[in-house]
């Protein structure tokens, strides 16, 4: 335990002492807080301007209640017909968001919109509805249709929304999204970090000294856990930045509130952490074992490419769980050890996995991790001392059967 503490402390000191670590923390914090702060104050201080030109007298849109709901986001400027060219240039210069021209052709209203990239859809909808009402009123007057009849004709139909598939109803999909995305990014980034760190130590021949003082499995676990803690520090800082943004009221509800944080109950949070940690240990062990087989950083991809495919499978299948958690292929895949951490927990959250299945999933991961630790230890203690240019998979499988290094 003493040696493990020293190894873990050494790796943590090494990781936290790197400029790259602090840059990786500071830049996201500045970017997140800066972006939302700029967006917040810009939206509060300035509103996009919409120019409207009424060329006719029958159909017009003026500053009335019909534009009330739009005034929260836009300023409206009403111009004369001879100001169209100037207004169009203002759109090109970015002073106006869009220019709307209202005129009459063959007794019907025509709404022309001029813009640079895309027109503001909400403004177009309101203006179109206003002109449609004016045209309907004009036709009803000409045809002798009473106002009450016209009002009935314009009454919108009632839409009843009934969800027949209740598998995902009232389920913490936000928690699933966060978990799947975090597992994918965390394991992919820091798993490669584990492998790169081992190759770096091999290249500098530090391993030849360390392996005589510390057991290989102690070194391996020290490397895995140190990377896990460093990654957790990054994630906590980023999450803290989002919490600061939300507490300051700078967060757009559509930008952040799509994740229902109310789903993070105490029990779910504890399970989240449990599956996250055991899932990382399982994958980190494989990255460490395979990373020890590479002699150069260029060779890491040859050994870790299967793990990248597994990470992608975890990500996409995890996302699919939110849409169809009862699918048979999701259920089957959730019992495959390298997919179990992501899929079993996601299925449980979505209500398609019972408590006993969750417990079984934990057992599967722990047993698989223990078995992998035996194989990984053999690969690690032999691989870190092997400096051959290239190693075949046949040699790798042969090394798994070896229990000790032959003198």
N, C-alpha and C positions, 0 to 999 in steps of 0.2 A: 504493500500500500504506500510505503514511503517513497519507493522508486516511481510509482505511478504519479504521486503528487508532484514529484520533482519534474517528471517528463511533461505532465500537463501544464505545470507552471511555466516551464521553459517555452513550450509552444504558445501559450497564451501571451507571455511577455513578448515573444517574437512577433505574433500577429498584431497585438495592440501597439507595438512599437513602430510598425510600418506607416509611412506617410500615406500609402495607398488606402489603408483602413480609415484614417481620419478624413481623407479626401472623399472616400466613398460614403461617409456619414454626413459631412458638412454640405456637400453639393446637393444631395436630395432634399435636405432640410431647407436650404436656401431656395431651391427650385420650387418645392411644394408651397411653402409659405409665401414666397415672392409671387408665384403665379396667381394664387387665389387672392392675395392682397391686391395685386395690380388689377385683376379682373373686377374685384369688389369695388374699389374706389373709382375705377374707370366707368363702371356701369352706374354708380351712384352720381358721378359728376356730369356725365354726358349721356345723352340719348340720341339714337340715330334719327335723322330727319327724313321725313317722307314729304315729297312735294306733290301737290294735287292741282291739276288744272281743269277747271270746268269750262268747256267750250260752248256748251249749249245752255238753254234755259229750262228745258223740260226735265232733264235728268241732271241732278247735281248732288254732290256730297259736300256738306259744309261742316263746320265745327259743332257737331251736335252730339246727342247722347249715343248715337250709333258708334262713335269712335271712342267712347269712354273707356272701354276695356283695353284699348290699344294705347292709351295715353300713358300707361305705366311704363311702357317700353319704348315708345316713339314720340317724337315731336312732329307735328303736322304744320306744313306751310302751304297756304293756298295762294296760287299765282294766277295772273291773267294769261290769256291766250298768246299774247305777244312775248311772253317770257319763257316759252318752251325751249328755245335754243340755248338760252343761258342756263336753264335748269338742267338740261341734258348734259351740258359741260360740267355742271356741279356734280352730277352723278359720276362722271368719268374722273373728276378730281377727288372723289371720295367725300365731298361735303354733304351729299344727299345719299341715302341708302337706295332710294328708287324714285322714279317719277311716274305718276299715274295721270293719264289724260282721259277725261270723260267727254264723250261727244255723242251725237245722235245720227244714226244712219238708217234711212227707210223707216223712220218712226220707232226704232229700237235703240236702246242704249248700247254703246260700245265702250269697253274699258281697255285701254292700251297701257301696258306696263313696260317701262324702259329701265334697265338695270345693267350692272356690270357682270356679275357671276350668276346669282340666283335671286329671284324676287322674294321679299318677305311673305311667306305663305299666309300668315295670320291676317295681314293687311289686305291681301288679295281676296281672301274669303269674306271678310267683313264688307269691303267695298262692293264685291259682286252680289252679296246678299242684299245690301241696301238698294242697289240699282234694280235688282230683280223685283223687290217690293214696289218700287216706284213704277216699274213697267206694268206689273200686275194691277196696280191701282188705276193706272191710265186706261188699260184695256177694259177693266171692269166698269169704269165710268162710261166709256164709249159704248159698251154692250149692254148697259143697264143692269149690271150685276150689283146687288146690294153689298154693302160693306161687311155685313154679317156672313153672307155666303162666301165672300172672298176670304174672310178670316178663317172660316172652316176649311176652305180648300188649302190654305197655307199652313194649317195645323200639322206639325211634324208627327210622324207615326211613332208609336211607342216600341222601344226595343227592349226585350227581356233577355238578360244575359244569364244563361244556366250552364255551369261547367259540369259536364257528364263524367269526365275523368277526374276523380277526386284524389288520385294518388299523390299529386303535388300540391294539393290545396292546404293552405295554412301550415306548410312545412318550412323549416328554416333554410330555404334555398340559398340565402345570403351566406350563411355559415358554410354550406357546402362549397360555394364558389370560392370563398376565402381559403378554405382548407385545401381544395384541389390546386388552386393557383399557387399557394404558398409552398405546398409539397413539391410541385413541379419546379418552381424557380429555385427554391432552397437546395434541393437535392442536386439539381443540374449544376448550379454555380459552385456550391461548396463541395460537391462530390469531385468535380474536376479539380478544385483547389487541393483536396486531399492527395489526389494522384500527382499533381504537379509538385507539391511539396516533397513527396517521397522521391520523385525523380531528381529533384534539385539536391536532396541530401545524398543520393547515390552518386550524382555527378561530382560533388565535392568530396566524396569518400568519407563523409562524416559517419556514415553507417558502420564502417569498419571499426571505428572506435567505440561507438555507442553500443553496438550489439554484444561487445564483450563485457559491458557493465550492466545492461538492462535486457530483460527478456524481450524477444521480438513482439509477443502479444501485448506487452505493456506499452511498447513504443507505438504499436498500431492503434490501440485504444486511446492513447494520449493524443495522437494525431486526429482521430475521428472526433473525439469529444471537444477538443479545442476548436476545431472548425465549426462544430455545431454551436458552441457558445458564442463564437464571433458572429456567426450568421444570425443568431437570435438577437444579439445586440443591435445589428443593423436593422432587423425587422422591427424591433421595439422602438427604435428612434424614428423610423419612418411612420409607424402607426401613431407615435406621439405627435409627430408633425401634423398629421391629419386631425388628431383630436384638438390640437391648438387652433387649427383653422376653423373647425366646427364651433369651438367654444367662443371664438371671436366673432362668429356670425358671418364669416367670409365665404362659407361653402355654399355653392349652388346646390339646391336639393336634388336636382337631376344628376349632378356630378357625383355626389357621395351617398345620398340616401337610398340608392337602389339596393344597398346592402342593409337588411333589417337587423340592426345590432341587438334588438330585443331577443333574437334567437340565441344569443350567448348567455344561457343560464349557467349557474355554477357547475351543474353536472355535465353539461355539454362542453363547457370550457375545459374541465378536467379531462374529459375524454379526448377533446381536441389535442391537448398537450400530450396525453399519453400516446395516442396513435401517431402524432407527429414525431415524438422522440424515438419510439421503437421503429417507426418506418425509416427514419434517418439512420439509425444504428444499423439496420439491416442493409440498406443501400450503401452507406458509408463504408461498411466492412468490405463489400464487394469492390468498391472503388479503390480502397487501400490495397487489397490483395492483387488486383489487376494492375494497379499503378506500380507496384513493386516489381512487376515483370518487365516494365519498359526501362530501357537504358538511356533513352533520349526523350525529350519532350515531344519530338516529332512522332514518336512511336505510340504515344498515349492514346491517340484516336483509334489505332488499330485494335486495342484491347477494350476500350470503353465505349465504342460505337454501339454494341448491343445494349448497353445500359441506357444510352440516349434514346434508343428505340423504345425501351421499356418505360422511360420517363414520359415520352410522347403518348404511349398507350395509356398510362395512368391518367394523363391530363385529359385526353379526349373521352375516354370511357367515364371518367369522373364527371365531366360536363354532361355527358349523355344521361348519367344517373339522375340529374335534375329533371330531365324531360320524361324519361321512362324508367323509373327505378325498379319496376317489376319485370323488366325484360329478362328472358332466360339467359342470354349471353352475358348480361351484367352479373347475374347471380353466379353463374359458373366461374367467370373470371375473378370474382371476389374471393374465391378459395385458392387462387394461384398465389403462392407466398409473396412474390415480388409486386403483386397488384393488390393484395389484401389490405395493407394499411390505408390506401386511398379509397378503394371501392367498398370495403366492408363498413367503414365509418360513414361514408356517404349514403349507403343503403340504409343504415340504421337511422340516420337523420331524416331520410325521406320516408321512413315507415315501412320499408319493404324487407327489413331484416329484424328478426326477433332478438330479444336479449341473449338467448343462448347462442345465436349465431355470432353476435358480437363477441361474446366470451370465447367462442371457438376460434374466431379470427385472431384474438389476442394470443391464444395458445399456439396457433399456427405460426404466427410471427415470431414468438419467443423460441419455439422449438427450432424453427428454420434458422434463426439467428445463432442459436447455440451450435447447431450442426455446421453452419457456415463459419463460425469462429474457429472450429477445428481445422477445416479446409483452408480458411484464410490464413491461419497461423502457419500452416505448412508452406503455403505459397509465399507468404510474406518473408519468413525467415530464410528461405532459399532464394527468393527472387531479389531481395535487396543486396545480396552478395553476388548476383550474376550480372556480368557486364557484357554479355555477348551482343553483337550487333542486332540480331533478330532472333526471336523465339517463336517456334511454331506452336499451334494449339495442341499438337501431339505431345510436345515436351511439357506443356502446362499440365495436361491431364496426368502425365507421368509423375510430375512433381507433387501432385495431390496425394499420391500413394506413399511418398517418402515421409518418414517420421523424423528423420534427423539428417544433418549434413554430414556426409562422409568425409573423413579426413583424407 
